[in-house]
């Protein structure tokens, strides 16, 4: 999570190239994530794989609102020569509705995950609530803390007013030139862009069928399990002998890499008969270690 915050901050510094801008925008991360921890505690959530996944995803989301608001304020200062207080007031008011619409769109995407049923819902309810609350906090921060910090601490270098220093330089020219070339091509071949869009949308179903569906990813751990079911009345010793014989047939002369779980299963079959059994996990040896 700390690495994600560092990478996000470095990306902002790379594009905007102003350390004050980077600090102000980066402060949106802790001010949004720390209240999310309090929300998780109130909801009874713990820091596990699911909630950590939500928090890491939220880091990239919560900073978006602050960056949009901050960039608009910075643009008014660079291009229009406004002072920080006036630029913060005009820039925030100008961009408020798009930022609100973006944040609410993200909330209505993640919040329904918390109300899903079944096993998936039990797994991801904490994920949906965590991300939704973090996005709501980022919206609050972008309308309060970010404009205040910009009005107090955002400054331009001497002689910078009236021109755009952040929109100059070799890196920006490459990005701007590439985007302009792609945009001109898309506007020139509009019909081809529409056809390509329809083809991409139409390919969603066949690609999804080719990929398949599963609750968890397939994971080859180089193991398999041997399961033996015995009739009612078999003793533990008799079951163990049968099981060891089947295991020897399955593994061959070498027994290396075998883990035997001494666990007896006792359950009822559909017809009401009782049955027992034994399980064994077999870990396969690396190829180079085979005889």
C-alpha positions in Angstrom: 0.0 0.0 0.0 2.9 2.4 0.8 4.5 1.4 -2.6 1.3 2.3 -4.4 1.2 5.7 -2.7 4.8 6.4 -3.7 4.2 5.4 -7.3 1.1 7.6 -7.6 3.0 10.5 -6.2 5.9 9.9 -8.6 3.5 9.8 -11.5 2.0 13.2 -10.5 5.4 14.7 -10.2 6.4 13.3 -13.6 3.5 15.0 -15.4 3.0 18.2 -13.5 6.6 18.8 -12.5 5.9 20.9 -9.4 6.7 19.7 -5.9 4.0 21.7 -4.2 1.4 20.2 -6.5 2.7 16.7 -5.7 2.6 17.3 -1.9 -0.9 18.8 -2.0 -2.4 16.1 -4.2 -0.6 13.3 -2.3 -2.1 14.5 1.0 -5.5 13.3 -0.3 -4.3 9.7 0.1 -3.8 9.6 3.9 -6.7 12.0 4.6 -9.0 9.6 2.7 -7.5 6.2 3.8 -7.2 6.9 7.5 -10.9 7.7 7.9 -11.5 4.5 6.0 -9.7 2.6 8.6 -12.0 4.0 11.2 -15.0 3.0 9.1 -13.6 -0.5 8.8 -13.2 -0.7 12.6 -16.8 0.5 13.1 -18.1 -2.2 10.6 -16.0 -4.9 12.2 -13.7 -5.5 9.2 -10.2 -6.7 9.5 -7.1 -6.1 7.4 -7.1 -9.1 5.2 -6.5 -9.9 1.5 -9.9 -8.6 0.5 -9.9 -5.3 2.4 -6.2 -4.7 1.5 -7.1 -5.2 -2.1 -9.8 -2.5 -1.7 -7.5 -0.1 0.0 -4.8 -0.5 -2.6 -7.4 0.1 -5.4 -8.8 3.1 -3.5 -5.3 4.7 -3.4 -5.4 5.1 -7.2 -9.0 6.3 -7.1 -9.0 8.7 -4.1 -6.3 10.9 -5.6 -8.1 11.4 -8.9 -10.6 14.0 -7.5 -7.8 15.9 -5.8 -5.7 15.9 -9.0 -8.6 17.1 -11.1 -9.5 19.9 -8.7 -5.8 20.9 -8.2 -5.0 20.8 -11.9 -7.9 23.2 -12.7 -6.7 25.6 -10.0 -3.2 25.4 -11.2 -4.4 26.0 -14.8 -6.1 29.3 -13.8 -2.9 30.4 -12.0 -0.7 29.6 -15.0 -2.8 30.6 -17.9 -5.0 33.4 -16.4 -2.5 34.8 -13.9 -4.9 34.6 -11.0 -3.7 34.6 -7.4 -4.0 31.3 -5.5 -7.1 32.3 -3.5 -9.1 33.5 -6.5 -7.9 30.5 -8.6 -9.0 28.1 -5.8 -12.4 29.6 -5.6 -13.1 29.8 -9.3 -11.4 26.5 -10.2 -13.2 24.4 -7.6 -16.6 25.9 -8.4 -15.9 25.3 -12.1 -15.0 21.6 -11.8 -17.3 20.7 -8.9 -20.1 19.1 -10.9 -17.8 16.8 -13.0 -15.9 15.7 -9.9 -19.2 15.0 -8.1 -20.6 13.0 -11.0 -17.4 10.9 -11.3 -17.2 10.1 -7.6 -20.9 9.1 -7.4 -20.5 6.9 -10.4 -17.7 5.0 -8.7 -19.7 4.7 -5.5 -22.7 3.3 -7.3 -20.4 0.8 -9.0 -18.7 -0.5 -5.8 -21.5 -0.2 -3.3 -23.8 -2.9 -4.8 -21.0 -5.4 -4.3 -21.6 -5.2 -0.6 -25.2 -6.5 -1.1 -24.4 -9.5 -3.3 -25.6 -12.8 -2.1 -24.0 -16.2 -1.8 -20.3 -17.0 -1.3 -19.1 -14.1 -3.5 -21.1 -11.7 -1.5 -19.7 -12.9 1.8 -16.2 -12.6 0.4 -16.5 -9.2 -1.3 -19.0 -7.3 0.9 -16.1 -5.7 2.9 -14.3 -4.9 -0.4 -17.3 -3.0 -1.8 -18.0 -1.0 1.4 -14.3 -0.1 1.9 -13.8 1.2 -1.6 -17.2 3.1 -1.6 -16.4 4.8 1.7 -12.9 5.7 0.5 -14.2 7.3 -2.6 -16.8 9.3 -0.6 -14.0 10.6 1.6 -11.9 11.6 -1.4 -14.8 13.6 -2.7 -15.1 15.4 0.7 -11.3 16.0 0.7 -11.2 17.3 -2.8 -13.9 20.0 -2.0 -12.4 21.0 1.3 -8.7 20.2 2.0 -7.4 20.4 -1.5 -8.7 23.9 -2.4 -7.6 25.2 1.0 -4.1 23.9 0.5 -3.9 25.3 -3.0 -5.1 28.8 -1.8 -2.4 28.9 0.9 0.6 27.0 -0.4 0.4 26.8 -4.2 2.8 29.3 -5.8 4.3 29.9 -9.2 7.9 30.6 -9.8 8.9 34.2 -10.4 8.1 35.3 -14.0 5.8 32.3 -14.5 2.5 34.2 -14.6 0.8 34.3 -17.9 2.4 31.3 -19.5 2.3 27.6 -18.9 5.6 26.2 -17.7 4.0 22.8 -16.8 2.9 22.4 -20.4 6.4 22.8 -21.9 9.4 20.6 -22.1 10.4 17.6 -24.1 8.3 15.0 -22.3 5.1 17.1 -22.5 5.7 17.7 -26.2 5.9 13.9 -26.8 2.7 13.3 -24.9 0.8 16.2 -26.5 2.1 15.4 -30.0 1.1 11.7 -29.7 -2.3 12.5 -28.4 -2.9 15.1 -31.1 -1.9 12.6 -33.8 -4.2 9.9 -32.5 -7.1 12.4 -32.1 -6.7 13.7 -35.6 -6.7 10.2 -37.0 -9.8 9.2 -35.0 -11.7 12.3 -36.3 -10.5 11.7 -39.9 -11.6 8.1 -39.9 -14.7 8.3 -37.8 -16.5 5.5 -39.6 -13.6 3.1 -38.9 -13.6 4.1 -35.2 -17.3 3.3 -34.9 -16.9 -0.1 -36.6 -13.9 -0.9 -34.3 -16.0 0.1 -31.3 -18.9 -2.1 -32.3 -16.5 -5.0 -33.0 -14.9 -4.7 -29.5 -18.3 -4.6 -27.8 -19.5 -7.5 -29.8 -16.4 -9.6 -29.0 -17.1 -9.4 -25.3 -19.4 -12.4 -25.2 -17.3 -14.9 -27.3 -14.1 -13.8 -25.5 -15.8 -14.3 -22.1 -16.9 -17.8 -23.2 -13.4 -18.7 -24.3 -11.9 -17.5 -21.0 -14.4 -19.5 -18.8 -15.8 -18.7 -15.4 -14.6 -19.7 -12.0 -14.9 -18.6 -8.4 -11.1 -18.6 -7.8 -8.2 -18.7 -10.3 -6.9 -22.1 -11.2 -3.7 -22.9 -9.3 -1.4 -25.8 -10.1 0.3 -26.6 -6.8 1.8 -29.9 -8.1 -0.4 -31.9 -5.7 -3.3 -34.3 -5.9 -5.5 -36.0 -3.4 -6.4 -39.7 -2.9 -9.8 -40.3 -1.3 -11.0 -43.7 -0.1 -14.6 -44.4 1.0 -15.3 -47.5 3.0 -18.6 -49.2 3.9 -20.2 -48.9 7.3 -18.5 -51.0 10.0 -14.9 -50.8 8.7 -12.5 -50.2 11.6 -9.8 -47.6 11.4 -7.0 -50.2 11.2 -8.7 -52.0 8.3 -9.3 -48.7 6.5 -5.7 -47.8 7.0 -4.5 -51.0 5.4 -6.7 -50.6 2.4 -5.7 -47.0 2.1 -2.0 -47.8 2.2 -2.4 -50.4 -0.4 -4.2 -48.1 -2.8 -1.6 -45.4 -2.1 1.2 -47.7 -3.0 -0.5 -48.7 -6.3 -1.0 -45.0 -7.1 2.5 -43.9 -6.3 4.5 -46.8 -7.4 7.7 -48.0 -5.7 8.8 -44.4 -4.6 7.0 -42.9 -1.7 8.8 -39.6 -1.7 6.8 -36.4 -1.6 3.7 -38.1 -0.1 1.8 -36.5 2.8 -0.7 -38.7 4.5 -3.4 -36.8 6.5 -4.6 -39.2 9.2 -8.1 -38.1 9.1 -11.2 -40.3 9.1 -14.3 -39.1 7.4 -17.7 -40.2 8.8 -20.8 -39.1 6.9 -24.2 -40.4 5.6 -24.8 -41.4 2.0 -28.1 -40.2 0.3 -29.8 -43.5 1.1 -29.0 -43.1 4.8 -26.1 -45.5 5.0 -23.1 -44.5 7.1 -19.7 -44.5 5.5 -16.1 -43.6 6.4 -12.9 -43.0 4.6 -9.4 -41.6 4.5 -7.7 -38.8 2.6 -4.1 -38.3 1.5 -2.4 -35.4 -0.2 0.4 -36.3 -2.6 3.0 -33.6 -3.5 4.8 -34.3 -6.8 8.6 -34.1 -6.8 10.4 -31.7 -9.2 11.3 -33.3 -12.5 15.0 -32.8 -12.0 14.8 -34.7 -8.6 13.0 -37.7 -10.1 14.9 -41.0 -10.3 
